[in-house]
Amino acid sequence: QQVLGSFALKKGGTPLRVPRDQALQIYQQLENGMQPVIEFDTAGEDRRAVRVALLPVRFRAALPAFLECTAGLLSLDFEPRSEKDVYFATNSDRLSRAARRTLEQIAREYRQRRDFRIVLGGFADARGESGYNMELSRRRTAMAARYLRSRGVAGKAIETRYFGESNPRAEAAGEAGWRRDRRVTVWMADQ
């Protein structure tokens, strides 16, 4: 028996959140035909142990579809507390009024608490040359960072990343989809 770690159950929509490293270990155990088990005690007077076994039945059959689905996901090296998006016009790094409102809200929260860092991820739609899209996503991220600093967020609390046209939100080409891809995603994360 191998213990992968212990985790706190929390109230809300996601009562159990397993960190990436342990989640990968669980995944590897399933892939090898093992049965990872999650154990916990119930609350209240009638405390009793509960065991939830993850069975590898049909895991291998579903694995190719799972890998195809996750291949397009953005891999982050931190666990976001929350995230918000600010959107941009085509071929622009100018912050719209709505984008400034969203960033102001984040800056206000930071000034009140200062217990988190802000990670900015810039993106572009798929139109245009790849190198240009990478530069455009960098400029968008820089504009959002500059605005946050101007509103009292410490520069050391801001981290910037840019991804060009990778990780599109749109499932199909067209203006409605491209609009969702022209963004800076603002992740709030533990320091």
C-alpha positions, -999 to +999 in steps of 0.1 A: +000+000+000+013+034-010+000+067+005-001+095-020-010+122+004-037+136+025-061+163+014-088+184+031-124+181+020-140+216+015-176+227+013-188+238-021-189+226-056-155+209-056-151+192-022-119+175-031-091+190-052-061+168-057-028+185-065-013+178-100+015+155-088-008+132-068-034+133-096-008+121-121+002+092-096-035+082-094-037+083-132-006+061-135-020+036-111-052+033-131-031+030-163-012+001-147-045-017-137-043-008-100-072+004-078-064+037-062-085+043-030-097+075-014-105+071+023-121+095+046-141+097+079-176+110+079-185+139+101-209+139+129-217+116+158-217+084+137-182+088+124-173+060+101-146+053+075-156+056+039-135+040+011-139+050-025-121+028-050-113+040-085-116+009-107-095+005-138-123-013-156-126+001-192-099+027-183-077+016-212-106+017-237-114+053-227-077+064-225-072+074-261-102+097-261-091+111-227-055+118-240-069+135-272-091+157-251-064+167-226-037+173-253-052+207-260-054+218-224-032+245-210-008+231-184-003+254-154+023+250-128+001+264-101-035+259-088-056+290-096-079+303-069-100+319-095-097+333-131-112+361-152-108+370-188-104+404-204-110+406-242-095+426-270-105+439-304-089+423-335-052+431-339-052+453-308-036+455-274-058+484-262-078+477-230-115+482-235-137+499-209-150+464-199-114+451-196-104+481-174-134+475-151-124+438-147-088+447-140-098+474-115-119+449-097-089+425-094-067+454-083-092+464-056-093+429-043-055+427-043-051+461-024-076+448+003-060+414+008-025+412-008-024+374-001-023+362-037-003+366-068-017+375-102-007+354-133-015+370-167-018+347-197-020+365-231-037+349-262-045+357-298-069+343-323-056+319-350-056+346-378-022+360-386+013+346-386+023+326-355+052+349-345+031+379-348+003+363-327+029+355-300+041+391-299+005+404-299-004+382-269+028+394-252+017+431-257-018+423-244-003+408-213+020+438-208-009+462-211-029+443-185+002+442-162+008+480-166-028+488-158-027+466-127+005+483-115-011+517-121-039+507-098-017+497-069-008+461-075+029+455-066+050+445-096+064+415-078+028+401-074+023+400-112+037+372-134+032+374-172+030+346-197+019+346-234+008+318-256-001+333-291-029+313-307-024+282-287-052+270-264-081+285-284-115+288-266-134+287-299-144+253-312-148+267-347-134+295-368-155+327-372-158+360-355-178+348-326-152+322-318-122+344-325-136+371-301-132+346-272-096+338-282-084+374-282-079+376-244-057+379-214-067+353-188-061+366-152-054+338-127-053+346-090-031+321-072-014+315-038+019+333-034 
